[in-house]
Amino acid sequence: MVKKLRLMDITDYPVPSTMRAPVSVVIPCYCCADTIDKAVESVWKQTWRPYEVILVEDSSKDHGATRMALSNIIDRYPGGWIKLILLDKNKGPGNARNIGWEASTQRYIAFLDADGM
C-alpha cells in the first residue's frame, strides 16, 4: 500500500501574532498621500510581521499632504514600529532606499513602493 503524502501549508504551524521577522521594510515616499496607507497596512497584515517599517519621505511637492498622511499612519500603529525619515531635498527613490537601508536595524531588508501592496 502506498501512503499519500500531504503538502503542509502555513496553518500546520500557526505563528503567534507577537512574533516578528528580522526584517526592515523600507518604503520611499514621494507624493503618496493617497496610496501609502494601504502599503503600510499590507505590511502589518503579514503572517510574520517585520520588525520595523522605515518610511523615507523624499521631500514631496504636495503642500504637506504626504507628510500629514505619514504622521497619521504612525499614530495608528504601535510606537517604534514605524520610523519616519524626512529628507530636505528630493533625490529620487534610489537615494531614499539607500537612506532607509542605512537606518535599518535588522539582518534582512525588504523594499516596497509606496503604492505597493
C-alpha positions as CSV (number, residue, x, y, z in Angstrom):
1,M,0.0,0.0,0.0
2,V,1.3,3.4,-1.0
3,K,0.8,6.1,1.6
4,K,-0.2,9.5,0.1
5,L,1.8,12.5,1.3
6,R,0.1,15.7,2.1
7,L,1.8,19.0,1.5
8,M,1.9,21.2,4.6
9,D,0.6,24.7,4.5
10,I,1.0,27.6,6.8
11,T,-1.9,26.6,9.0
12,D,0.0,23.5,10.1
13,Y,2.4,25.7,12.0
14,P,0.5,28.7,13.4
15,V,2.7,31.6,14.3
16,P,1.8,33.8,17.3
17,S,0.9,37.3,16.3
18,T,3.6,38.6,18.6
19,M,6.4,37.0,16.5
20,R,8.3,39.4,14.3
21,A,10.5,38.6,11.4
22,P,14.1,40.1,11.5
23,V,13.2,42.3,8.5
24,S,13.3,46.1,8.0
25,V,10.8,47.2,5.3
26,V,12.0,50.4,3.6
27,I,9.3,52.4,1.7
28,P,10.4,55.6,-0.3
29,C,7.6,58.1,-0.1
30,Y,7.0,60.8,-2.7
31,C,3.6,62.4,-3.2
32,C,2.0,59.2,-1.9
33,A,-0.7,60.5,0.4
34,D,-3.4,58.5,-1.5
35,T,-1.6,55.2,-1.5
36,I,0.8,54.8,1.5
37,D,-1.9,53.8,3.9
38,K,-2.7,50.6,2.0
39,A,1.0,49.8,1.5
40,V,1.7,50.0,5.3
41,E,-1.4,48.1,6.1
42,S,-0.3,45.3,3.8
43,V,3.0,45.0,5.7
44,W,1.1,45.0,9.0
45,K,-1.1,42.1,7.9
46,Q,1.8,39.8,7.1
47,T,1.8,36.5,8.9
48,W,5.2,37.2,10.3
49,R,5.2,40.9,10.9
50,P,8.5,42.7,10.0
51,Y,10.4,44.1,13.0
52,E,10.2,47.6,11.6
53,V,9.0,49.8,8.7
54,I,11.1,52.7,7.6
55,L,9.2,55.5,5.7
56,V,11.6,57.8,3.8
57,E,9.7,61.0,2.9
58,D,11.6,62.3,-0.2
59,S,10.6,66.0,0.0
60,S,7.2,65.7,-1.7
61,K,5.9,68.7,-3.5
62,D,2.2,68.2,-2.5
63,H,1.9,71.0,0.1
64,G,2.4,68.7,3.1
65,A,-0.2,66.1,2.2
66,T,2.3,63.2,2.2
67,R,3.8,64.3,5.5
68,M,0.4,64.6,7.1
69,A,-0.6,61.1,5.8
70,L,2.6,59.7,7.2
71,S,2.1,61.3,10.5
72,N,-1.5,59.9,10.7
73,I,-0.2,56.4,9.8
74,I,2.4,56.5,12.5
75,D,-0.2,57.3,15.1
76,R,-2.3,54.2,14.2
77,Y,0.5,51.6,14.8
78,P,2.4,50.6,17.9
79,G,5.1,53.0,18.9
80,G,8.5,52.3,17.4
81,W,7.3,50.0,14.7
82,I,7.4,52.8,12.1
83,K,10.4,55.1,11.7
84,L,10.0,58.3,9.7
85,I,12.9,59.9,7.9
86,L,12.2,63.4,6.4
87,L,14.5,64.5,3.6
88,D,15.1,68.1,2.8
89,K,15.8,67.6,-0.9
90,N,14.2,65.2,-3.4
91,K,16.9,62.9,-4.8
92,G,14.7,60.0,-6.1
93,P,13.6,56.6,-4.8
94,G,17.1,55.1,-5.1
95,N,18.5,57.6,-2.7
96,A,15.5,57.2,-0.4
97,R,16.0,53.4,-0.4
98,N,19.7,53.8,0.5
99,I,19.0,56.2,3.3
100,G,16.3,53.8,4.7
101,W,18.8,50.9,4.4
102,E,21.4,52.8,6.4
103,A,18.7,53.4,9.1
104,S,17.7,49.8,9.3
105,T,18.4,47.7,12.3
106,Q,17.6,44.2,11.0
107,R,19.5,41.5,9.2
108,Y,17.2,41.5,6.2
109,I,15.9,44.4,4.2
110,A,12.8,44.4,2.1
111,F,11.8,47.3,-0.3
112,L,8.3,48.2,-1.0
113,D,7.0,51.0,-3.2
114,A,4.5,53.4,-1.6
115,D,1.8,52.3,-4.0
116,G,2.6,48.6,-3.5
117,M,0.5,46.0,-1.6
